[in-house]
Amino acid sequence: MPANSAPAVMWFRRDLRLTDNPALLAACSAATEHGVLPLFVLDPSLWGPAGPSRRAYLAASLSALGEDLDGRLAVLHGDPVHEVLRAAKRVNASTVHVAADFGPYGRARDEDVEKALAGAGIELRRLGSPYAVAPGRVVNGQGNGYQVFTPFSKAWVDHGWRAPVDAPRRGKGGPTWLTTRGVKVPSVSLPDGLSLPEAGERAAHRRWRTFLKDGLAVYGTGRTCPVRRPCRRT
């Protein structure tokens, strides 16, 4: 990907991590020495109807990501069409990078953001997605989606998926993180008796290592049971 003569924006959504984030690597590659603005927009259309668990976990995830970005994550609140454009203009960015969203709301939102950015001469670039294989890529011989799971699963495995990518390099030779004026990550109170798992990329890696050590061997028998211990056949 050719380098730009301007900074870039990385607009985080569901991908609140540095590792295995193709859109983030693309932003770093595009901006080179000009810097990348890590951005998250608290969208009232999504934040408003969310319950306390979802809000609290998102807030904790944003705080963890902010720490991983040396405190440079810019959090804005409002309509993404306006907030993403405003943030990109603030840092004189020529590109905004995202993982593609295939949901009805997300697709329409991104199209509106793309139009607003294009009006200011800024390009929205999509790379990667929240899925191992993007929707629409695993189809039958007629080019249509599968109606039965077993042939779909076989085709999905035959199709394969991309390998994970590394996080941007830290320190010398790594990206320069830009920032802009934003809002504080909201503090959300949970109802009494409710607790959530630790949030953030590093916490997820720790849980994965624990699963590999203690859970993988019994996954085949315990995966269908909504309990912590493996199910016993009767």
Secondary structure as UniProt FT lines:
FT   STRAND          8..12
FT   TURN            19..20
FT   HELIX           22..31
FT   HELIX           32..34
FT   STRAND          36..42
FT   HELIX           44..47
FT   TURN            48..49
FT   HELIX           52..68
FT   TURN            69..71
FT   STRAND          74..77
FT   HELIX           80..90
FT   TURN            91..92
FT   STRAND          95..98
FT   HELIX           104..119
FT   TURN            120..121
FT   STRAND          123..126
FT   TURN            135..136
FT   TURN            141..142
FT   HELIX           149..159
FT   TURN            172..173
FT   TURN            192..193
FT   HELIX           201..214
FT   HELIX           216..218
FT   HELIX           219..222
FT   TURN            223..224
//
